[in-house]
Amino acid sequence: GQKDSSRSAIADKVAEKPNRHGKVLIATHMGADYDARGSMAGLARICLALGKEMRLLCQTGIPKDLLWLKQHGTVVQEFGELRGWKPGLMALVDCATPARAGRELEAFFAEERPRGWENVQTLSIDHHSDNPLYAELNWLEGEAAATAQLVGKLAGRLGRPLRGGLGGAVYHGRGGGTRH
């Protein structure tokens, strides 16, 4: 697919994306830090609010503070654990390169996809300025302190602001954004 990185229209395109897909796989880098976790939780909450089915993937496992998301969808460490469930959209958050998410996701973004996943659309939401814009749709704001800030903007644009403890975790990165 064609890569899109035009900053002027990207927020609107990202805001539309979850509405076009009934199933969203949300992934992040190995050893998920607070920004990765807050970004995953925020995007998962957005998907749930929009009535989407979602799953979470982190090769090194989902940290205990995100296990509450299991009540809304499966949490996996590899594609095989999805047992036939296929996303329409693969969203990789807070991950400068797919290699940081592990070999399966690196291969996926290099077009080596599981059978039947050839048409899964890809999205990257990130704040790492060295991100090479590897997805079909890339929302990169290198000046942002954390990817979770972008997820918060997305929630607001979709009319699903993140409130309460989740909003605090997303906006403040539970201790601040980290740069890696």
C-alpha positions as CSV (number, residue, x, y, z in Angstrom):
1,G,0.0,0.0,0.0
2,Q,1.0,3.6,-0.4
3,K,2.7,5.2,2.6
4,D,1.2,8.4,3.9
5,S,3.0,10.8,6.1
6,S,1.6,14.2,5.2
7,R,1.4,16.0,8.6
8,S,-1.5,18.3,7.5
9,A,-4.2,15.6,7.1
10,I,-2.8,12.8,9.2
11,A,-4.9,13.4,12.3
12,D,-8.1,13.3,10.3
13,K,-7.1,10.1,8.6
14,V,-6.1,8.4,11.8
15,A,-9.4,9.5,13.4
16,E,-11.3,7.8,10.6
17,K,-9.3,4.6,10.6
18,P,-10.9,2.8,13.6
19,N,-14.4,3.4,12.2
20,R,-13.5,1.5,9.0
21,H,-12.5,-1.7,10.7
22,G,-14.4,-4.0,12.9
23,K,-11.4,-5.7,14.3
24,V,-8.2,-4.0,15.5
25,L,-5.0,-5.6,16.7
26,I,-3.0,-3.2,18.9
27,A,0.6,-4.0,19.4
28,T,3.7,-2.3,20.9
29,H,7.4,-2.8,21.5
30,M,8.9,-5.6,23.7
31,G,9.3,-4.7,27.3
32,A,6.4,-2.2,27.2
33,D,7.1,0.9,29.3
34,Y,4.6,3.3,30.7
35,D,4.1,5.2,27.4
36,A,3.6,1.9,25.4
37,R,1.1,0.7,28.0
38,G,-0.8,3.9,28.3
39,S,-1.0,4.1,24.4
40,M,-2.2,0.6,24.2
41,A,-4.8,1.0,26.9
42,G,-6.0,4.3,25.4
43,L,-6.4,2.9,21.9
44,A,-8.1,-0.2,23.3
45,R,-10.6,2.0,25.1
46,I,-11.2,4.0,22.0
47,C,-11.9,0.8,20.0
48,L,-14.2,-0.5,22.7
49,A,-16.1,2.8,22.8
50,L,-16.6,2.6,19.0
51,G,-17.9,-0.9,19.2
52,K,-14.8,-2.5,17.7
53,E,-13.4,-5.9,18.5
54,M,-9.8,-5.5,19.6
55,R,-6.9,-7.7,20.7
56,L,-3.6,-6.7,22.3
57,L,-0.2,-8.1,21.3
58,C,3.2,-7.7,23.0
59,Q,5.8,-10.3,22.4
60,T,7.2,-10.1,25.9
61,G,3.8,-10.2,27.5
62,I,1.3,-7.6,28.7
63,P,2.3,-6.0,32.0
64,K,0.1,-6.8,34.9
65,D,-1.3,-3.3,35.1
66,L,-3.0,-3.9,31.7
67,L,-4.5,-7.3,32.4
68,W,-7.9,-5.6,33.1
69,L,-8.1,-5.3,29.3
70,K,-8.5,-9.1,29.1
71,Q,-12.2,-8.7,30.0
72,H,-12.6,-6.8,26.6
73,G,-10.4,-9.0,24.4
74,T,-7.7,-11.5,24.1
75,V,-4.1,-10.5,25.2
76,V,-1.5,-12.4,23.2
77,Q,2.3,-12.7,22.7
78,E,2.2,-14.1,19.1
79,F,-0.2,-14.3,16.2
80,G,-0.9,-18.1,16.7
81,E,-2.7,-17.3,20.0
82,L,-5.4,-15.4,18.1
83,R,-6.7,-18.8,16.9
84,G,-8.1,-17.7,13.6
85,W,-9.2,-14.2,14.6
86,K,-8.1,-11.8,11.9
87,P,-7.9,-8.0,12.2
88,G,-8.8,-5.4,9.5
89,L,-6.3,-3.0,11.1
90,M,-2.9,-3.6,12.7
91,A,-2.0,-0.6,14.9
92,L,1.6,-0.5,16.3
93,V,2.0,2.2,19.0
94,D,5.1,3.8,20.5
95,C,7.4,1.7,18.4
96,A,10.0,3.4,16.2
97,T,10.6,0.2,14.2
98,P,8.7,-3.0,13.9
99,A,11.9,-4.9,14.9
100,R,11.5,-3.4,18.4
101,A,8.2,-5.3,18.6
102,G,9.8,-8.7,17.8
103,R,10.4,-10.9,14.9
104,E,6.8,-11.6,14.1
105,L,5.8,-8.0,13.7
106,E,9.1,-7.2,11.9
107,A,8.2,-9.8,9.3
108,F,4.5,-8.6,9.2
109,F,5.6,-5.1,8.3
110,A,8.1,-6.5,5.8
111,E,5.0,-8.0,4.0
112,E,5.6,-11.6,5.3
113,R,2.1,-12.0,6.6
114,P,0.1,-15.0,7.9
115,R,-2.2,-16.5,5.3
116,G,-5.4,-14.5,5.0
117,W,-3.7,-11.3,6.5
118,E,-2.5,-9.9,3.2
119,N,-5.0,-7.1,3.1
120,V,-4.7,-6.0,6.8
121,Q,-4.1,-2.3,6.9
122,T,-1.3,-0.9,9.0
123,L,-1.1,2.1,11.3
124,S,1.8,3.5,13.3
125,I,1.2,6.1,16.1
126,D,4.6,7.2,17.5
127,H,6.7,10.1,18.9
128,H,10.1,8.7,18.0
129,S,11.7,11.1,15.5
130,D,13.8,8.3,14.0
131,N,10.6,6.3,12.9
132,P,11.1,5.5,9.2
133,L,7.3,5.7,8.5
134,Y,7.0,1.9,8.0
135,A,3.2,1.6,8.1
136,E,0.6,2.4,5.4
137,L,-0.6,5.2,7.6
138,N,1.9,6.9,10.0
139,W,1.1,9.5,12.6
140,L,4.5,10.7,13.9
141,E,5.0,13.7,16.1
142,G,8.6,13.7,17.1
143,E,8.2,16.8,19.3
144,A,5.6,15.0,21.5
145,A,6.9,13.8,24.9
146,A,4.9,10.6,24.6
147,T,2.9,8.6,22.1
148,A,0.1,8.5,24.7
149,Q,-0.4,12.2,24.0
150,L,-1.3,11.4,20.4
151,V,-3.7,8.7,21.5
152,G,-5.3,11.3,23.8
153,K,-5.7,13.7,20.8
154,L,-7.2,10.9,18.7
155,A,-9.8,10.1,21.5
156,G,-10.8,13.7,21.6
157,R,-11.1,14.0,17.9
158,L,-13.3,10.9,17.8
159,G,-15.5,12.4,20.6
160,R,-14.4,9.7,23.0
161,P,-12.2,11.6,25.5
162,L,-10.3,9.4,27.9
163,R,-11.4,10.2,31.5
164,G,-10.7,9.1,35.0
165,G,-7.7,6.9,35.8
166,L,-7.2,5.9,32.2
167,G,-7.1,9.5,31.1
168,G,-4.6,10.3,33.7
169,A,-2.4,7.3,32.8
170,V,-2.5,8.2,29.1
171,Y,-1.9,11.9,29.4
172,H,0.8,11.7,32.1
173,G,2.4,8.4,31.0
174,R,2.2,7.3,34.7
175,G,5.5,9.0,35.6
176,G,6.1,10.9,32.4
177,G,6.9,10.1,28.8
178,T,10.1,8.2,28.0
179,R,12.4,8.6,25.1
180,H,14.2,5.4,23.9
